[in-house]
Amino acid sequence: MITPNMHYADLEDSYLFYHIAQKTNAYLREHPQTRLLRMGIGDVTLPLCGAVIRALHEAVDDQAEKERFHGYMPECGAPFLRKAIAEHYRKRGVNLDEEEIFVSSGASDELGDILDLFDRSSNALIIEPAYPAYVDANVIAGRKIIHLPSGEENGFLPEPSPGAEADLIYLCSPNNPTGAVFNRAQLQRWVDFANRNGSIILFDAAYEAFIEDDTVPHSIFELERAETCAIEICSLSKTAGFTGTRLGYTVIPKALSRQGMSFNEMWIRNRTTKTNGVSYIIQKGGAAVFSEEGQRQIFENIRYYKGNAELLMRAFDHLGIWYCGGRNAPYLWIRCPNGMGSWEFFDYLLNEIQVVGTPGEGFGSCGEGYFRFSTFASREDTAEAARRIVRLLEKA
Ligand code: MLT
């Protein structure tokens, strides 16, 4: 008889955002007339920008013509998109070979798939609070997880320390869920630590486009010697509104190897075996993001979300509630008022003012007592949520 992967039994009952959706839907079934304001999952609300839409239409038309039709795409990405991404890095002072860039169907898919590169006996360091998929993907693989808690005392940005010498190290900056960002010096310390210990950093850069501060690196490859210890996982989901369209990219330097094995070559072998590439149409849309017009338009959208962050920050400043994030990231991480637990605060907001956010505990036990707001809702909903929160908490 087949033996299932018993590690599934070690997972939490349900995935965080699925659990929130179920709770929210149950509330809506009982209160169908409610105007619910969703500030939970970080899903974008603005449509794709004009340059991307035009490129998508043109690519659809290509598929209608014998001479311009595309079948299977190169498994590691279309040369035109890899070139556009390499150029984007070059403008930032990071020189990558196009073959170091792998086009993916999104960062969340890739964060799970990339684990194929590492032996299952390797362990993984996860700084918590953390995006829950890091933990779940490693639990499914049966990998040992070292949880490194962070808190207000270190700005949710722990330094490398004894005990953190794991085989794999997850770093996310700008951070989901806290919005905290590593500056150059802090990130360099993690890079040096990883190189010293032979660890590999999985750097989740899904939110880099939200960085405003010059002292904050957008890419780990802006740091010295990162090419010998890091893989960078990027996404167009939040950068350019591709949450539903699905597109991302991963950088695996050719200099990254352990025990004579090149991770770049291994990933080529993996992709050519396990995928047939991302669709031509979507990759054409993705390439438009890196055009001058595309960059201008996506930053207009990002400015809009930053306007939402401003409204929420003003509300929490007014209420005297501690928070971080919001400036270099599309999330605000607040301390729950009046010592409430994070699920308690979730229920309180849902039942009293019909605002949905994400309980900090869903990102690990040290997130208990904290709560995350996404800034990706519409301006109207964000403004209304801020008003409702102020009204509710002023009298609490
Ligand atoms: C989040 O809300 O944390 C993200 O939207 C989830 C994701 O990117 O998969």
Residues whose N, C-alpha, C, O or C-beta is under 5 A from the ligand:
A	BS01	MLT	G40 I41 G42 D43 S108
